[in-house]
Amino acid sequence: MPRALIAGGSLAGLAAANLLARRGFDVDVFERTETSLEGRGAGIVTHPELLDGLEACGARVDPTVGVYVPGRVTYARDGSVVGTRDAPQILTSWQRLYWLLREPLPDARYHLGRRLERVEQTAGSVIAHFSDGSRETGDLLVGADGIRSQVRAQLLPSAVPQYAGYVAWRGLTAEASLSDAAREALFCKFAFCLPESEQMLGYPVAGQRNSVAPGTRAFNFVWYRPVDECEMLPRMLIDASGRRHDAGIPPHLIDRKWIDAMYADADRLLSPQFAEVVRKADQPFFQPIFDLVSPRLAFGRVALIGDAAFVARPHVGMGVAKAVSDALALADSVSASWSDGRGIEAGLRDYEAMRQPSGVAIVDRARQLGAYMQAQLSTPEQRAAAARYRTPESVMAETALHADYWTNPGRRRLPAWAGLA
Ligand SMILES: Cc1cc2nc3c(=O)[nH]c(=O)nc-3n(C[C@H](O)[C@H](O)[C@H](O)COP(=O)(O)OP(=O)(O)OC[C@H]3O[C@@H](n4cnc5c(N)ncnc54)[C@H](O)[C@@H]3O)c2cc1C
């Protein structure tokens, strides 16, 4: 059977590995991180196609996959409700999805501490060269190595992430640490608060040991705030020892003064419920928000998937769903082209034709939803999008839901058990 080399052992790489293995491919995943990725990450919004994709990977999808909420609510600065909306959804965590996808893959197929350095192609194979000097030969290579993809940097150096003009402060807060008032306001809904040019949102997710039992859950918050690219952002990316982290600063290295300033702003700008979760979060951190569009996804025997291919701002809540859908399209395309004799390269071209346009569409939609947080709005389109998507009604109706969610009754809805959870 053909051998698939997969660079990157996060969610896109694991989904591709499971799906290709289930179609008879010989797969190996190479992850640069030395130790397990377990224990990292925060909250993830699910969509029906993500749950379908997990099942296709061999993962067991049942009510423990996440926390069910029936709808949405927006709080004003004084804590009163300014709007509500029905929107049933299952909210989960990165860690929970990581294990659902990691479990079906045999340990012998998952290699930690292997950093891909470059890719070489011959007429009939692809060779992966690693930073430890080792190499592996396969029939195809999947670049699932994230937003700073080494595979993309080599094959498509012009495609680079573009800073969106704002950051997301994020964190997880233990349910047990919260006051009754905050718990009651926040744990039954997907909640929002909309200070001028900013957006706070949050939802309940599984807590320690993936427990979704009330009392043991956590609250995941994401607070989008404009940050100027030239002056402020570079300063925030410098740690307390003076070292600069351009590709993103690890949470434990963020200078305390930015966290203290963020706490003070939370008290000043957010509803009391949200200010409380911010102050009680275990280790708040921030991530600059980027857009990334790849004009090509297939390069002979090599293809890009997940964040290596496209990064959409999180407002569409599509990062993981898109990664799993990419992996499914790639696995179906190459297994079909291999079986009918057209070969791997033809299958990867079919994959590109399927997924490149949808990647562009997802990034565009996320740009529109995020326009009102941008520090600078330079075009008339950006200003129009900013005006359209800044009200509580539009934010609740459009954030992390598909555009056709309400209008296309043929779409697959949540599994039947979701409403019973
Ligand atoms: C530890 C972690 C936690 C995350 N938590 C969240 C979260 O809470 N919420 C959220 O919305 N998104 C989170 N994400 C991002 C989310 O996983 C992605 O947006 C989405 O699932 C697409 O995943 P991906 O596999 O394409 O990219 P990523 O998840 O970024 O994974 C890329 C993987 O490739 C590895 N890699 C990079 N370069 C190389 C190389 N040269 N050789 C080998 N391996 C390499 C990285 O170490 C990483 O494991 C997290 C990502 C990681 C890695």
The ligand as a MOL file (V3000), in Angstrom:
LIG
                    3D

  0  0  0     0  0            999 V3000
M  V30 BEGIN CTAB
M  V30 COUNTS 53 58 0 0 0
M  V30 BEGIN ATOM
M  V30 1 C -1.1990 22.6690 21.4590 0
M  V30 2 C -2.2700 23.3500 20.6210 0
M  V30 3 C -3.3960 23.8860 21.2430 0
M  V30 4 C -4.3960 24.5170 20.4870 0
M  V30 5 N -5.5000 24.9860 21.1360 0
M  V30 6 C -6.4890 25.5690 20.4320 0
M  V30 7 C -7.6590 26.0340 21.0910 0
M  V30 8 O -7.7920 25.9280 22.2980 0
M  V30 9 N -8.6560 26.6140 20.3590 0
M  V30 10 C -8.5350 26.7370 19.0000 0
M  V30 11 O -9.4730 27.2340 18.3660 0
M  V30 12 N -7.4470 26.2820 18.3410 0
M  V30 13 C -6.4170 25.7190 19.0260 0
M  V30 14 N -5.3070 25.2620 18.3730 0
M  V30 15 C -5.2600 25.4360 16.9270 0
M  V30 16 C -6.0860 24.3840 16.2390 0
M  V30 17 O -5.5760 23.1050 16.5320 0
M  V30 18 C -6.0320 24.6620 14.7760 0
M  V30 19 O -6.5000 25.9310 14.4330 0
M  V30 20 C -6.8720 23.7120 13.9350 0
M  V30 21 O -7.2720 22.5890 14.6080 0
M  V30 22 C -6.0410 23.2700 12.7590 0
M  V30 23 O -5.0340 22.4520 13.2820 0
M  V30 24 P -3.7500 22.1030 12.5120 0
M  V30 25 O -3.4400 20.7020 12.9310 0
M  V30 26 O -3.8520 22.4370 11.0790 0
M  V30 27 O -2.6690 23.1340 13.0660 0
M  V30 28 P -2.0160 23.1880 14.5340 0
M  V30 29 O -2.9870 22.7860 15.5530 0
M  V30 30 O -1.3470 24.4970 14.6530 0
M  V30 31 O -0.8820 22.0350 14.4850 0
M  V30 32 C 0.3050 22.1050 13.7450 0
M  V30 33 C 1.2120 21.0360 14.3400 0
M  V30 34 O 2.3700 20.9210 13.5410 0
M  V30 35 C 3.5150 20.8670 14.3610 0
M  V30 36 N 4.6420 21.3520 13.5420 0
M  V30 37 C 4.8860 22.6200 13.1500 0
M  V30 38 N 5.9980 22.6680 12.3830 0
M  V30 39 C 6.4560 21.3890 12.2890 0
M  V30 40 C 7.5520 20.8090 11.6240 0
M  V30 41 N 8.4150 21.5450 10.9160 0
M  V30 42 N 7.7160 19.4620 11.7190 0
M  V30 43 C 6.8490 18.6910 12.4380 0
M  V30 44 N 5.7820 19.2010 13.1120 0
M  V30 45 C 5.5930 20.5400 13.0290 0
M  V30 46 C 3.1620 21.7740 15.5350 0
M  V30 47 O 3.9580 21.5130 16.6740 0
M  V30 48 C 1.7000 21.4260 15.7500 0
M  V30 49 O 1.5290 20.3210 16.6090 0
M  V30 50 C -4.2640 24.6440 19.0840 0
M  V30 51 C -3.1300 24.1200 18.4630 0
M  V30 52 C -2.1310 23.4610 19.2070 0
M  V30 53 C -0.9200 22.8690 18.4960 0
M  V30 END ATOM
M  V30 BEGIN BOND
M  V30 1 1 1 2
M  V30 2 1 2 3
M  V30 3 2 2 52
M  V30 4 2 3 4
M  V30 5 1 4 5
M  V30 6 1 4 50
M  V30 7 2 5 6
M  V30 8 1 6 7
M  V30 9 1 6 13
M  V30 10 2 7 8
M  V30 11 1 7 9
M  V30 12 1 9 10
M  V30 13 2 10 11
M  V30 14 1 10 12
M  V30 15 2 12 13
M  V30 16 1 13 14
M  V30 17 1 14 15
M  V30 18 1 14 50
M  V30 19 1 15 16
M  V30 20 1 16 17
M  V30 21 1 16 18
M  V30 22 1 18 19
M  V30 23 1 18 20
M  V30 24 1 20 21
M  V30 25 1 20 22
M  V30 26 1 22 23
M  V30 27 1 23 24
M  V30 28 2 24 25
M  V30 29 1 24 26
M  V30 30 1 24 27
M  V30 31 1 27 28
M  V30 32 2 28 29
M  V30 33 1 28 30
M  V30 34 1 28 31
M  V30 35 1 31 32
M  V30 36 1 32 33
M  V30 37 1 33 34
M  V30 38 1 33 48
M  V30 39 1 34 35
M  V30 40 1 35 36
M  V30 41 1 35 46
M  V30 42 1 36 37
M  V30 43 1 36 45
M  V30 44 2 37 38
M  V30 45 1 38 39
M  V30 46 1 39 40
M  V30 47 2 39 45
M  V30 48 1 40 41
M  V30 49 2 40 42
M  V30 50 1 42 43
M  V30 51 2 43 44
M  V30 52 1 44 45
M  V30 53 1 46 47
M  V30 54 1 46 48
M  V30 55 1 48 49
M  V30 56 2 50 51
M  V30 57 1 51 52
M  V30 58 1 52 53
M  V30 END BOND
M  V30 END CTAB
M  END
